[in-house]
Amino acid sequence: MGYLPVQWSWPTRAATFRCDPSRTYLERSELKRLLFVAMAGALTFATVYGFAASLNLNTDSLGAARTVVAACQAGALTATYTTTYSSSAPGYQVGTVTVNGLTSGCYSKAYKVTLANGSDTSLGETTGTTPATGTSFAVVFSPAVSASAVGAINVVISG
């Protein structure tokens, strides 16, 4: 058995690496920009979260929210309104809202009844004190509100 001769040669030139300083600078500026955006987002989130946590929502009154709070009674209140035709408007107007389902826990407490449109923008508001007896009370709106605009009745009893 014979051996075959193997030819071997060393590379004649060494590998070269290019270093482009401008590219490194761009990558650094992009990294800085990315970190700045991330920090700004975290700061914004923390600020909004802090403001939301400071809202005063408890069982006695409603600070800022659209929710049902059973502050003075377990049962739900219902609100209905009556309409009358006004030739001067012209059209049907809401002049009186009747709140039903009142229990003794809500007697002689401050109330606010708001008629709102579909976007929850106030069309009219009346405040007063609930009666000392009875299961319902009537709230008069003056001036009357256009019935076609009413989309919600908001009742808040506090105290």
N, C-alpha and C positions, 0 to 999 in steps of 0.2 A: 504494500500500500504506500502510495506516495502522498506527499503533502503538497498542496497547491500554495504557491506564494500569495500572500495577501498584501495589497498595497494600502498603505495608511499615509494620510497627509494631515497636517495640522491646518486649521483655518488660517488663511493668510491675512485676514483683517478682523479686528475685534468688532463686536456688535456695538452700535452707537445708540444712545437714548437721547431723545430730544426733550428739552425742558422749555416749555413755552410759558414765560412768566405772566403774560397777559391772560391766558386761559385760567391760570390759578387765581388771579385776581377776580375774574368774572365768577368763578365758582364760589369764592369767598363772599362777594357781594350778593349773589343769589342766596347763599346760606343766611347772610345777615337779614336780607329781606324776608325770607321765610320765617326766621326766628321772630322778627318784629311783628309780622302778621299773626303768628301764633300767640305772642304775648298780648297783643291788642285784643284778640278774640277772648283770651282767658280773662283779661281785665274787664271787658264788657260783660261777659257772663257773670263774673263775680259781683259786679255792680248791680245788674238787673236782679240777680238772685237775692242780694241784700235788701234791695227796695221791696221786693215781693215778700220777703220774710218780715218786714216791718209793718205790713198792713194789719190793722186792728180788727180781726174777726173773732167774735166771741158769742156766747149764747144770749147776751143781753141786748146787743145791737149789732147792726151790720155796718162795717166800715167801708168796704169796697169789694163788691162782688155781685154777681147775679146768681143768687142761689136761694133756696128756701131754708129759712132758719126758724125752727120751732122754739122761740125764745120763752113764751109765756104759756104755751099750751101744746099738748101733744097732737091734737087734731089739726087738720088743714083748714084754712079759711078759703071761702069762695067769694068771688067778686063778680057782680053782674051790673050792667048799665041799661038805662032806659033811654030811648031816643024820642025826640020831638021834631016835627018838621018846622023849619024856619024859612019863610018866604023871603026874608031879607038876606039870608046867607047865600044863595038858596041851598037847601038840602037838609038832611037830617043832622041833628046836633045831639051830643051827649051832655046832659046837664046834671044828672044824678048817677052816682055809683053806689050800690048797696053791697055791703060786706056782710057775709053770713058765716056762721060757725064759731062765733066768739064764745069763749068760756070764761069762767070767773078769774082764771089766772091772768087774763088780759084786760080786766076791768080797770078803768081810770088810768090808762097809759097813753102816752103820746103816739100818734099815728101820722103817717104821710101816705097819701094815695096819689099815684102818678099815672096819667094816661100817656101812653107812648105809641109811636108809630112802629112799623115793622123792623126798623133799624135801632130800636130802643132809644130814640131821641124823644125827650119830653115834649108833650103837646100842652100839658097843663098839670098843675100840682095843687093839692089842697092838704093842709095840715090841721090837726086838732087833737082832741082827747077822746078816747073810747068811752062809751057810757059806763056807768057804775052797775048796771043790770041789763039783762037781755042777751040775746044771741046774735043780734044784727044791729048795724047802724048805717045811716045814709050819709053820703058825702056829696055836697053840692059844689059844682064847678061853675064859677062865674068869672069870665065869660065861658059860655058853652064851647065845646070842642067839636069839630066836624067828625061825625061818626065814620065816614069813609076813610079817615086817616088813622083811626085807632087800631092798633095791632096788638096792644098788651095793656094790662092793668097791673101795676106794681103796688103792693101794699106792704108797708113796713110799720111794725109796731115795736116800740122800744121803751125802755125804762124799767 
